């Protein structure tokens, strides 16, 4: 749990704004100003102005209905000066938060594993000292295996293809947050089928295990680029297929160049 605290900035004995403060948190009312054994959070307010407002957040508190706070101003030499007491009603638990945008991960070789530190992707601001637990929710299986071990997610490729999944982080009160990941597992030597070949008004392109948009260019015998387009590959009755329109190019033999996740694949295609 966390508490956000505001207080008024006092002046030191020379009339200067105090910049350094300690906040002590207790579940019981303070007896005098005894602070031994209490959780302490320290703050430095660089732009402090006498009489102005200062604020800070105390993290890692245990559940409680009310906390009693002592805000202790300290001089530049560390001497405690003014003490202010604040009582705060606690609110309920807040869920963990995703701290990184959705990720696109490309794995070039099926033998490669990827490791993601999960504490870089989630934070539990109201209880930062607590360990979050994690699990993975797949959109489909068979492409990768995800293993959580000691706060790290290991992504182990099982087959070429693409898959989306969510990493779910859960705090000790059952509140959760999700982080989306999309993974593409490529092949060092992909299979690219062209049919019919020779083709007429359109050419079908099949890339087993692939999904998404791929850049395609056709070059004639003189090296002139006769076609510059993209093909959208998606699962279908004929496999992982897409097609490009070829009705506007002249009959002849062409070199097809396909950008496969940064690698170049070349094939020969004939237009009738």
Secondary structure, 3 states (H helix, E strand, C coil): CCEEEEEECCECCCCCECCEEEEEEECCCCCCCCCCCCEEEEEECCCCCCCCEEEEEECCCCCCCEEEEEEEEECCCCCEEEEEEEEEECCCCCCCEECCCCEEEEECCCCCEEEEEHHHCEECCCCCCCCCEEEEEECCCCCEEEEEECCEEEEEECCCEEEEEEEEEECCCCCEEEEEEEEEECCCCCCCEEECCCECCEEEEECCCCCEEEEEEEECCCCCEEEEEEEEEEEECCEEEEEEECCCCCCEEEEEEEEECCEEEEEEEEEC
